[in-house]
Amino acid sequence: MEPSREQLTYVIEQIRGVRTRKGVSQLELSLKAHLSQSFLASIETGKKQPSVLTLIKIAQALNVSPRIFFPEPKGVSREQLKDEIISLLGSL
């Protein structure tokens, strides 16, 4: 399933926001994440969609958890989600 435009926008805003708050240029981030600067720029402008592996590389280079790229599900608290996962695992 393809991510929605809203989801992609969230990821882009998180990457750019964390990068700029930490005072890291696109060039610095691309070098730390072992990505080309043009590819990173394409992600930040929404022209390319990052893979999970790319998001992990970016998160590691920024020294943050990859979770920041994934918003909380609407209408479901983290605790409810945790309880549901535990319940599902218990039924296996």
Accessible surface in RSA format (square Angstrom, percent):
REM  Atomic radii and reference values for relative SASA: ProtOr
REM  Chains: A
REM  Algorithm: Lee & Richards
REM  Probe-radius: 1.40
REM  Slices: 20
REM RES _ NUM      All-atoms   Total-Side   Main-Chain    Non-polar    All polar
REM                ABS   REL    ABS   REL    ABS   REL    ABS   REL    ABS   REL
RES MET A   1   238.61 123.6 150.50  99.6  88.10 209.8 125.37 106.6 113.23 150.0
RES GLU A   2   133.31  76.5 115.94  87.7  17.37  41.4  59.65 115.4  73.66  60.1
RES PRO A   3    56.03  40.8  40.02  36.5  16.01  58.2  45.23  37.3  10.81  67.2
RES SER A   4    54.68  46.2  43.72  58.3  10.96  25.3  49.97 106.4   4.71   6.6
RES ARG A   5   145.13  60.9 135.93  69.3   9.21  21.9  81.69 111.6  63.44  38.4
RES GLU A   6   115.84  66.5 105.67  79.9  10.16  24.2  51.75 100.1  64.09  52.3
RES GLN A   7    89.23  49.9  87.98  64.3   1.26   3.0  23.06  49.1  66.17  50.2
RES LEU A   8    22.63  12.6  22.49  16.1   0.14   0.4  22.49  15.8   0.14   0.4
RES THR A   9    51.00  36.3  50.67  51.4   0.33   0.8  40.69  54.6  10.31  15.6
RES TYR A  10    72.58  33.9  70.88  40.3   1.70   4.4  48.60  36.5  23.98  29.6
RES VAL A  11    15.04   9.9  15.04  13.6   0.00   0.0  15.04  13.1   0.00   0.0
RES ILE A  12    17.06   9.7  17.06  12.7   0.00   0.0  17.06  12.3   0.00   0.0
RES GLU A  13    97.75  56.1  89.59  67.8   8.16  19.4  32.83  63.5  64.92  53.0
RES GLN A  14    42.27  23.6  41.85  30.6   0.42   1.0   0.44   0.9  41.83  31.7
RES ILE A  15     0.00   0.0   0.00   0.0   0.00   0.0   0.00   0.0   0.00   0.0
RES ARG A  16    92.89  39.0  92.89  47.3   0.00   0.0  38.96  53.2  53.93  32.7
RES GLY A  17    16.72  20.6   0.00   N/A  16.72  20.6  16.39  45.0   0.33   0.7
RES VAL A  18    10.80   7.1  10.57   9.6   0.23   0.6  10.80   9.4   0.00   0.0
RES ARG A  19    25.55  10.7  25.55  13.0   0.00   0.0   0.00   0.0  25.55  15.5
RES THR A  20    76.58  54.5  57.16  57.9  19.42  46.3  47.30  63.5  29.28  44.3
RES ARG A  21   177.39  74.5 138.14  70.4  39.25  93.5  78.72 107.6  98.67  59.8
RES LYS A  22    98.97  48.3  67.94  41.7  31.03  73.9  45.99  41.4  52.98  56.4
RES GLY A  23    63.68  78.5   0.00   N/A  63.68  78.5  36.53 100.2  27.15  60.8
RES VAL A  24    19.82  13.0  16.49  14.9   3.33   8.0  17.36  15.1   2.46   6.7
RES SER A  25    50.75  42.9  43.09  57.5   7.66  17.6  45.51  96.9   5.24   7.3
RES GLN A  26    41.43  23.2  38.39  28.1   3.05   7.3  10.18  21.7  31.26  23.7
RES LEU A  27    90.37  50.3  89.97  64.4   0.41   1.0  89.97  63.2   0.41   1.1
RES GLU A  28    82.27  47.2  80.10  60.6   2.17   5.2  30.37  58.7  51.90  42.4
RES LEU A  29     0.04   0.0   0.04   0.0   0.00   0.0   0.04   0.0   0.00   0.0
RES SER A  30     1.67   1.4   1.49   2.0   0.19   0.4   0.00   0.0   1.67   2.3
RES LEU A  31   119.06  66.3 107.35  76.8  11.71  29.4 109.80  77.1   9.26  24.9
RES LYS A  32   120.94  59.0  98.08  60.2  22.86  54.4  68.34  61.5  52.60  56.0
RES ALA A  33     2.21   2.0   0.00   0.0   2.21   5.0   1.95   2.8   0.26   0.7
RES HIS A  34   153.72  84.0 127.41  88.6  26.30  67.3  91.99  94.8  61.73  71.8
RES LEU A  35    26.43  14.7  11.56   8.3  14.88  37.4  18.38  12.9   8.06  21.7
RES SER A  36    63.49  53.7  46.57  62.2  16.92  39.0  49.66 105.7  13.84  19.4
RES GLN A  37    82.98  46.4  76.86  56.2   6.11  14.6  20.59  43.8  62.39  47.3
RES SER A  38    82.01  69.3  71.63  95.6  10.38  23.9  53.93 114.8  28.09  39.3
RES PHE A  39    59.42  29.7  56.44  35.0   2.98   7.8  59.42  36.0   0.00   0.0
RES LEU A  40     0.00   0.0   0.00   0.0   0.00   0.0   0.00   0.0   0.00   0.0
RES ALA A  41    29.88  27.5  29.56  45.6   0.32   0.7  29.88  42.1   0.00   0.0
RES SER A  42    23.14  19.6  21.47  28.7   1.67   3.8   1.51   3.2  21.62  30.3
RES ILE A  43     0.07   0.0   0.02   0.0   0.05   0.1   0.02   0.0   0.05   0.1
RES GLU A  44     3.80   2.2   3.13   2.4   0.67   1.6   1.48   2.9   2.32   1.9
RES THR A  45    84.98  60.4  54.65  55.4  30.33  72.3  60.84  81.7  24.15  36.5
RES GLY A  46    21.43  26.4   0.00   N/A  21.43  26.4   2.90   7.9  18.54  41.5
RES LYS A  47   165.35  80.7 130.49  80.1  34.86  83.0  83.20  74.9  82.15  87.5
RES LYS A  48   109.05  53.2 102.45  62.9   6.60  15.7  49.62  44.7  59.44  63.3
RES GLN A  49    94.54  52.9  70.53  51.5  24.01  57.2  27.42  58.4  67.12  50.9
RES PRO A  50    21.65  15.8   4.91   4.5  16.74  60.9   4.91   4.1  16.74 104.0
RES SER A  51    61.84  52.3  48.76  65.1  13.08  30.1  53.91 114.8   7.93  11.1
RES VAL A  52    97.79  64.3  94.07  85.2   3.72   9.0  94.07  81.7   3.72  10.1
RES LEU A  53   112.86  62.9 109.21  78.1   3.65   9.2 110.18  77.4   2.68   7.2
RES THR A  54    13.83   9.8  13.83  14.0   0.00   0.0   0.00   0.0  13.83  20.9
RES LEU A  55     9.22   5.1   9.22   6.6   0.00   0.0   9.22   6.5   0.00   0.0
RES ILE A  56    60.54  34.5  60.54  45.1   0.00   0.0  60.54  43.6   0.00   0.0
RES LYS A  57    69.73  34.0  67.24  41.3   2.48   5.9  33.21  29.9  36.51  38.9
RES ILE A  58     0.00   0.0   0.00   0.0   0.00   0.0   0.00   0.0   0.00   0.0
RES ALA A  59     0.00   0.0   0.00   0.0   0.00   0.0   0.00   0.0   0.00   0.0
RES GLN A  60   129.97  72.7 108.08  79.0  21.89  52.1  42.61  90.7  87.36  66.3
RES ALA A  61    19.08  17.5   0.17   0.3  18.91  43.0   8.09  11.4  10.99  29.1
RES LEU A  62     3.52   2.0   0.25   0.2   3.27   8.2   2.74   1.9   0.78   2.1
RES ASN A  63   129.06  89.0 111.48 107.7  17.58  42.3  23.82  57.3 105.24 101.7
RES VAL A  64    38.25  25.2  19.70  17.8  18.56  44.7  29.86  25.9   8.40  22.8
RES SER A  65    55.80  47.2  43.11  57.5  12.69  29.2  41.37  88.1  14.43  20.2
RES PRO A  66    47.72  34.8  47.72  43.5   0.00   0.0  47.72  39.4   0.00   0.0
RES ARG A  67   165.52  69.5 159.56  81.3   5.96  14.2  52.19  71.3 113.33  68.7
RES ILE A  68    48.72  27.7  39.82  29.7   8.90  21.5  48.66  35.0   0.06   0.2
RES PHE A  69     0.41   0.2   0.00   0.0   0.41   1.1   0.00   0.0   0.41   1.2
RES PHE A  70   109.14  54.6  95.61  59.2  13.54  35.2  95.61  58.0  13.54  38.7
RES PRO A  71    65.26  47.6  49.31  45.0  15.95  58.0  52.22  43.1  13.04  81.1
RES GLU A  72    87.06  50.0  71.11  53.8  15.95  38.0  58.14 112.5  28.92  23.6
RES PRO A  73    62.53  45.6  46.99  42.8  15.54  56.5  58.32  48.1   4.22  26.2
RES LYS A  74   172.15  84.0 142.42  87.4  29.73  70.8 115.04 103.5  57.11  60.8
RES GLY A  75    84.33 104.0   0.00   N/A  84.33 104.0  45.74 125.5  38.59  86.4
RES VAL A  76    54.99  36.2  47.70  43.2   7.29  17.6  48.53  42.2   6.45  17.5
RES SER A  77    56.39  47.7  43.84  58.5  12.55  28.9  49.48 105.4   6.91   9.7
RES ARG A  78   135.26  56.8 129.90  66.2   5.36  12.8  66.22  90.5  69.05  41.8
RES GLU A  79   102.01  58.6  99.44  75.2   2.56   6.1  51.60  99.8  50.41  41.2
RES GLN A  80   104.84  58.6  98.83  72.2   6.01  14.3  37.71  80.3  67.13  50.9
RES LEU A  81    63.79  35.5  63.79  45.6   0.00   0.0  63.79  44.8   0.00   0.0
RES LYS A  82   109.65  53.5 105.24  64.6   4.42  10.5  61.69  55.5  47.96  51.1
RES ASP A  83    78.83  55.2  72.91  72.6   5.93  14.0  28.35  66.7  50.49  50.4
RES GLU A  84   100.19  57.5  94.09  71.2   6.10  14.5  29.64  57.3  70.55  57.6
RES ILE A  85    87.06  49.5  86.77  64.6   0.29   0.7  87.06  62.7   0.00   0.0
RES ILE A  86   100.57  57.2  97.43  72.6   3.14   7.6  98.15  70.7   2.42   6.6
RES SER A  87    74.38  62.9  59.87  79.9  14.51  33.4  31.88  67.9  42.50  59.5
RES LEU A  88   107.19  59.7 105.66  75.6   1.54   3.9 106.23  74.6   0.96   2.6
RES LEU A  89   109.46  61.0  97.40  69.7  12.06  30.3  97.65  68.6  11.82  31.8
RES GLY A  90    66.78  82.4   0.00   N/A  66.78  82.4  37.94 104.1  28.84  64.6
RES SER A  91    89.79  75.9  50.53  67.4  39.26  90.4  49.64 105.7  40.15  56.2
RES LEU A  92   174.74  97.3 111.84  80.0  62.90 158.1 139.47  98.0  35.27  94.9
END  Absolute sums over single chains surface
CHAIN  1 A     6524.5       5365.7       1158.9       3986.1       2538.5
END  Absolute sums over all chains
TOTAL          6524.5       5365.7       1158.9       3986.1       2538.5
